[in-house]
Amino acid sequence: MTAPKRILVAKPGLDGHDRGAKVVARALRDAGFEVIYTGLRQTPAQIAQAAVQEDVDAIGLSSLSGAHRELFPAVVRALRDAGAGDAVVFGGGVIPQEDIPALLAAGVERLFLPGTDTGEIVRFLRERLGVEGAQGASAASNAAASRSPSRR
């Protein structure tokens, strides 16, 4: 059995809204990934340090404040400077369409906008990280839980 892929979920900058990041973190955990959540108000250097310390495979960034244009590329640079430039970086939040090309060019591999189904994020990471099916968690119990009326 292989160890689950490790995903760091981070909130760079002064954005104080983390509900979306927590929803994504939980969906990734439920899909079998090992998730490390850094909490609010992290600097790019703190995120890079956590990524190296935790030896993560991917970093998910969340921004609702409009600072994504500066912060997401700064995190990518900090990761490269810290020797973690091979980690997959993805992001989400309130990101205008016109900002997406610059973020992709800066090294953010994929962006997920409001309303994205968490299953799409899981599929992206499974494909990008070479993961087949659920890791760690029972696929059957996850499927049963997703059908439970109490989870609606």
NUPA-641116 format. One record per residue (C-alpha): x, y, z; residue in one letter. Coordinates in steps of 0.5 Angstrom, whole numbers. Layout:
+-------+-------+-------+------+
|    px |    py |    pz | zanu |
+-------+-------+-------+------+
|     X |     Y |     Z |    a |
...
+-------+-------+-------+------+
This chain:
+-------+-------+-------+------+
|    px |    py |    pz | zanu |
+-------+-------+-------+------+
|     0 |     0 |     0 |    m |
|     3 |     7 |    -2 |    t |
|     3 |    13 |     3 |    a |
|    -3 |    18 |     1 |    p |
|    -1 |    24 |    -3 |    k |
|     0 |    30 |     2 |    r |
|    -3 |    37 |     0 |    i |
|    -2 |    43 |     4 |    l |
|    -8 |    48 |     4 |    v |
|    -6 |    55 |     5 |    a |
|    -9 |    62 |     6 |    k |
|    -4 |    67 |     3 |    p |
|    -4 |    74 |     5 |    g |
|    -9 |    78 |    10 |    l |
|   -16 |    75 |     7 |    d |
|   -20 |    72 |    13 |    g |
|   -25 |    68 |    10 |    h |
|   -23 |    61 |    10 |    d |
|   -30 |    57 |     9 |    r |
|   -28 |    55 |     2 |    g |
|   -21 |    53 |     4 |    a |
|   -24 |    48 |     9 |    k |
|   -29 |    45 |     5 |    v |
|   -24 |    44 |     0 |    v |
|   -19 |    41 |     5 |    a |
|   -25 |    36 |     8 |    r |
|   -26 |    34 |     1 |    a |
|   -19 |    32 |    -1 |    l |
|   -18 |    29 |     6 |    r |
|   -25 |    25 |     5 |    d |
|   -22 |    23 |    -2 |    a |
|   -16 |    20 |     1 |    g |
|   -11 |    25 |     1 |    f |
|    -7 |    27 |     7 |    e |
|    -9 |    35 |     8 |    v |
|    -5 |    40 |    12 |    i |
|    -8 |    46 |    13 |    y |
|    -4 |    52 |    15 |    t |
|    -9 |    57 |    17 |    g |
|   -11 |    64 |    16 |    l |
|    -6 |    70 |    14 |    r |
|     0 |    66 |    12 |    q |
|     6 |    69 |     8 |    t |
|     9 |    66 |     2 |    p |
|    15 |    64 |     6 |    a |
|    11 |    61 |    11 |    q |
|     7 |    57 |     6 |    i |
|    14 |    55 |     3 |    a |
|    17 |    53 |     9 |    q |
|    11 |    49 |    11 |    a |
|    11 |    45 |     4 |    a |
|    18 |    43 |     5 |    v |
|    17 |    41 |    12 |    q |
|    11 |    37 |    11 |    e |
|    14 |    34 |     4 |    d |
|     8 |    36 |     1 |    v |
|     6 |    34 |    -7 |    d |
|     1 |    39 |    -8 |    a |
|    -1 |    46 |    -5 |    i |
|    -7 |    49 |    -6 |    g |
|    -8 |    57 |    -5 |    l |
|   -15 |    60 |    -3 |    s |
|   -16 |    68 |    -4 |    s |
|   -22 |    72 |    -4 |    l |
|   -19 |    79 |    -2 |    s |
|   -16 |    80 |    -9 |    g |
|    -9 |    80 |    -7 |    a |
|    -8 |    73 |   -12 |    h |
|    -5 |    77 |   -17 |    r |
|     1 |    78 |   -12 |    e |
|     1 |    73 |    -7 |    l |
|     0 |    67 |   -12 |    f |
|     6 |    68 |   -16 |    p |
|    10 |    70 |   -10 |    a |
|     8 |    63 |    -7 |    v |
|    11 |    60 |   -13 |    v |
|    17 |    64 |   -13 |    r |
|    18 |    62 |    -5 |    a |
|    17 |    55 |    -7 |    l |
|    22 |    55 |   -12 |    r |
|    27 |    59 |    -7 |    d |
|    26 |    53 |    -2 |    a |
|    27 |    47 |    -6 |    g |
|    20 |    45 |    -7 |    a |
|    19 |    48 |   -14 |    g |
|    17 |    41 |   -16 |    d |
|    10 |    41 |   -12 |    a |
|     4 |    42 |   -16 |    v |
|     1 |    49 |   -14 |    v |
|    -7 |    50 |   -15 |    f |
|   -11 |    56 |   -13 |    g |
|   -18 |    58 |   -12 |    g |
|   -23 |    64 |   -10 |    g |
|   -26 |    70 |   -13 |    v |
|   -21 |    71 |   -19 |    i |
|   -23 |    75 |   -25 |    p |
|   -22 |    71 |   -32 |    q |
|   -17 |    76 |   -34 |    e |
|   -13 |    75 |   -28 |    d |
|   -12 |    67 |   -30 |    i |
|    -7 |    67 |   -36 |    p |
|    -2 |    71 |   -32 |    a |
|    -3 |    66 |   -26 |    l |
|    -2 |    60 |   -30 |    l |
|     4 |    63 |   -33 |    a |
|     7 |    65 |   -26 |    a |
|     7 |    57 |   -25 |    g |
|     0 |    56 |   -22 |    v |
|    -2 |    50 |   -25 |    e |
|   -10 |    50 |   -25 |    r |
|   -15 |    55 |   -22 |    l |
|   -22 |    53 |   -19 |    f |
|   -27 |    59 |   -19 |    l |
|   -33 |    60 |   -14 |    p |
|   -38 |    54 |   -15 |    g |
|   -33 |    49 |   -18 |    t |
|   -35 |    42 |   -15 |    d |
|   -30 |    39 |   -10 |    t |
|   -30 |    33 |   -14 |    g |
|   -27 |    37 |   -20 |    e |
|   -21 |    39 |   -16 |    i |
|   -20 |    32 |   -13 |    v |
|   -20 |    29 |   -20 |    r |
|   -15 |    34 |   -22 |    f |
|   -10 |    32 |   -17 |    l |
|   -11 |    25 |   -18 |    r |
|   -10 |    25 |   -25 |    e |
|    -4 |    30 |   -24 |    r |
|    -1 |    26 |   -18 |    l |
|    -2 |    20 |   -21 |    g |
|    -7 |    17 |   -16 |    v |
|   -12 |    12 |   -18 |    e |
|   -18 |    12 |   -14 |    g |
|   -19 |    13 |    -7 |    a |
|   -13 |    13 |    -2 |    q |
|   -13 |    11 |     5 |    g |
|   -21 |    12 |     6 |    a |
|   -25 |     7 |     4 |    s |
|   -29 |     8 |    -3 |    a |
|   -35 |     5 |    -1 |    a |
|   -36 |     8 |     5 |    s |
|   -35 |    15 |     2 |    n |
|   -40 |    13 |    -3 |    a |
|   -45 |    11 |     2 |    a |
|   -44 |    18 |     6 |    a |
|   -45 |    22 |     0 |    s |
|   -51 |    19 |    -1 |    r |
|   -54 |    20 |     6 |    s |
|   -59 |    25 |     6 |    p |
|   -56 |    28 |    13 |    s |
|   -50 |    30 |     8 |    r |
|   -54 |    34 |     4 |    r |
+-------+-------+-------+------+
